Amino acid sequence: MEQPITFASHGCRLFGILHLPDGGTVARAVVFLHGWSGYRTGPHQMFVRAARRLEREGMAALRFDFRGRGDSEGVMEHATLATMVEDTHAAVAWLVEQTGVGHVTLLGICSGSEVAFGAATLHPAIDSLALWSAPIFAAEASVEREIKKKAFYLKEYGRKLFRAATWRKLFTGALQPRSIARVLLGRSGGENIEGAQPGQLPQGFRRQTLERFKQFRGDVLLIYGTNDPVTNEALAWYIARCREISIEPTIHLVTGANHSYYALAWEREVIERTATWLTNSKTLAR
C-alpha cells in the first residue's frame, strides 16, 4: 500500500509517500533520503522501485521531499545539510509515532547519504545506515558540486517563471532578487561561517556531527560504483569513521557503475544488495 502523507518540520509541511506491507506489525522501516538536487523518487525513480522491493520483504518505507524541494514547503535557497538533517529527524519521529516501528534504517544517495550520516544518532529507533555513493561528509564544496547546485537552481527558477504566484510576488515586492542572485553567483556551505545565514551551514556543524557519530552503534552498508570519481577517497573516509567506533561496515562495489547507477543492471544490483543486507543480516533481521 502506498499513501501520500505530510508531516511538519520547523514550520513547514513536508510531503512524502508511505509504503506499508499488507497485514501484521511492521518491525522495520526504511527512510529514503534524496540527494541535493533530487526528489522523493530518487534518480531515475530508483527510490520508488527500492521502496516497493523492501515492501515485499515486509518492511515499511518512507520517501519524502526535503524542505524547498519537490512538493514540500520551504525555500530551496535556504536548504543545507543541517536543515536536511532536521527534516530527517522529523520524518523518523513522525514515522515511529504513526506506525509504532521500533527499528529504522536511513537510506541515502549522494548528499542524502551525508544526511543519513548526520542524523544517525538523533532518534533511538535509528539502528542502521545504507549509504549509496556517499561523498565525504560536509567536505568543502567542490567545483563540480557547486556547478550541479547552480544548474539545479537555474532549472528551478526557470520553472517558476511560468507560475502566476512568482509574478504576484514580483509585483507585490515579496520576491527577493538579491537572495536569488546570491544563490546563483555566490558559494554556499562551508562550516566556518559566522552565524547561520540562509543556505549556509551553522558554525561548527561538521565538527559537532562527527563527535555525535562516535555514539552510533548500528550497522552500516556502503555501496559505490567503481566508475564513480568519489569512490576511493570517500569509501576510505567512511571506513575509517566506522572503524574508529568498532563498526565493520558492509561494503559492496558495483563494477562499472557511475555515481547514480543509471544502467538498469546497476540499479537492480544496488537494490537487491541492499534488500539482502536488510533481510539477512543477523543484527538487522529481527
N, C-alpha and C positions, 0 to 999 in steps of 0.2 A: 504494500500500500504506500502510495506517495501522496503527501498532502502539503499544501502551502502553509507556512506558518510565519509569524512575526514575533519578535521579542525586542526588548529595549536595551540600549547600550548608550549610556551617557547622554540621555535626552533625545536619542534618535531611534526610530523604528527600523530594525533590520529585517530583511526578507530572506526566507530560506525555504527549502524543501526537505521535509522529514520523511525518511524511508522507514517503514516498520514491517517486520516479517509477520506472517499470519500466525495468530494464536500464541498463547503462552507468555511467560515473563521473559523479557529481554535481559540477558546477562551482560552484554557488551554493546557499546555504541561507538561509532567512528565519526568524528567531526572533521569534515574536509575543509582545508584552508587554501584558497586560491592564491595565485601569485599577484605581484604588484598591479599589473595591467589586466588581470583576469576577472572572471566572474564565477559564480557558483557552479557552472558547468565544467570548469577546468578547460585546459587546452583541448581542442577538437572533441569536446564533450566527454573527455576521459573520466571525469568525476562521476558523471551520470552512469556510465557503464560499470565503473568500480563500485559505486553505491548499490546498484542492483545486484551485482555479483555477491557482495557481502550480505545483502538482504537474504539471498538464497541460502546463505550459511547460518541464518538465524540471528544476524546482527542488525541493530538499528543503525541508521546513518543520517547525518545532518549536513546538508550543503547550504551555505548561506553567502550572501554578499556582504563584504565589509562596508563600513561607513563610506558614503560617497561613491560606491561602485554598484553597478547593476541596478536593482530595484530598491536598494536600501536608501534611507535618508542620509543626509550629511553632505559636507563639502569635500570633494575629492582632493582639492589643493591642500587641505589640512591633514590628510592622511599620512601617517608614519608607521614604522614598525610598532611603535609604542601604542598608537590608537588601535592597530590591528590586534595586538596582544590583549588590550582591554576588551575588544569585541569578542575575542575567542573565549575569554573568561566568562563573559555574559552568556555566550552561546552554551558553554558547558553547564553553567549554573541553571539555565533555563531547561536544558535537556534532562538533567538529573531530576529537577523538580517535576517535570511533566511526565517522565517515563519511569522514574524510580531506578534507573540503571545504576549499577554500582561500579562499573569499570568502563573507562573512556580512553580511546586511542585518538590522538591528534595526528591527522594525516595531511601533510602539506606538500606542495610542489613549488620549487624555486623560492621566492620570497615567503610563500606560505610555510615552507619548512623552517625558515628563520622565526616565523611567528610561533610555530609549534614549539621550537626550542625555547623561545622566550616565555611561553605560557605553561611550560611543563610542570611547574611546581605551584601553580596558582589555585588549583582545586584538588581536594583529596581523591576524587574519582579518577583523575588522570594517572594512568599507570603505564602508558607506552606511547612511543612516538614512531611514526613511519614517515621518513624524510626522503622525498624524491627530488633529486637534483638540487640539494641544498647548498647555497653559497655560504661562505664563511659568515657567521652571524654578525650583522651590523658593521661589516667592514667598511672602510672608506669607500664612497661611491666610485665605481669605475666609470671610465668614459662610456663604455658600452651600455652600462646600466642607465646612466644619465640620458643617453640617446633614446633608449627604449621608453623611459619615463616621458621625455618630451614628446615623442611620437604618440604615445597614448593620450597625453593631454591635448595635443593638437587635434587628434581624432575626436575626442570628446567635445571639445569646444566647437569644432566644425559641425558635429551632430546637433549641438544645442542651438546653433544659429537658425535652425529650422523650427524651433519651438516658439510658440507665441509667448510663453512665460519669460523667455530670455529677453524678448523685445519689450515686454512690460517692465521688467527690471531695469532695462536701459533707460527708458523714458521716465521712470519714477525715481531714478538715481540709486536704486538698490544694487545695481551691478557694480562690482569693484574692479575697474580696469587695471589699477595698479597691482592688485593681488594677482590677477591673471598674468600680467607682464612679468612679475617676479617669478612666478612658477615656470614660465616659458623661457626666460632668459637667465635666471639665476640658478644656483646649485641648491639642492635640498639635502637634508640629512647632515651627518657629522655630529659626533657626540659632545664635543666641547663648545657648546653654544650657550651663551648667557641667556637664561630663560627658555621657556618652551614656546617658541614662536610657531604660528601655523605652518605645517609642513616640515618642521624641524624636530629632531629628536631632543627630548629633555636632557639636560646636562647630567652626565653620569649614568645614562640609561644602560649602555653596553656593560659597563663595569658592574653595576648592580645586578644585571641579569645573569652575568657569568658567575657571580657569587651565589646567587639564588639557585642556579642549576646544580651546584655542588650538593644540594639537598635531595636531588632527584634519585629515586631508587627503582625506576621502572626499566622496561625493555626498550631497545632502540633498533629499528631497521633502517639501514642506509642503502638506497638504490641510486645508481648513477649509470649514465650511458658512457661507453668507452670513447665516444667521439664528442663528448661534451668538454669544452675547454676548462670548465671549473673543476672537473672531477678530481684530478690528482691532488691539488692543493687543498680543496675543500674536504675531500674524504679524509685526508691525513689529519686535518684540523678537528673534525668531529670524532674520529677515533681517539685522538689524544684527550679530548674533553671527557669522553666516556670512560676511558681507562683511568683517568685521574680519580674517578669516583668508583672504581672497581666494577664498571659495567663493560661487558664484552659485547659490542654491537653485532648484529647480524648484517652481513654485507652481501649485496648482490650487484654484479656488473652486467649490464645489457650490452652485448657485443655489437658495436657499430652504431649504437643509438645516439641521437643528439639530445639536447637539453630537455625537449618537451615530448620525446618519444612519438614522433609523427607517423612512423610506419605502423601499420596495423599489427604486425607481428611483435614489434617492440612494446606497443601499448598492452597487448594481451599478456606478454611476459611479465610486465610490471604488475598488472592487476592480479594475475594468477600467483605470482611470487608473494605478493602482499597477503592475499587471501589464505594461502598455505601457511604463511608465518602466523597469522592471527588464529587459525584454527588448530594448528598442530603444535604450537609452542607449549611446552609444559607449564609455563607460568601464565600464559595468556588464555589458554583454552580451559576456562574454569567457569 
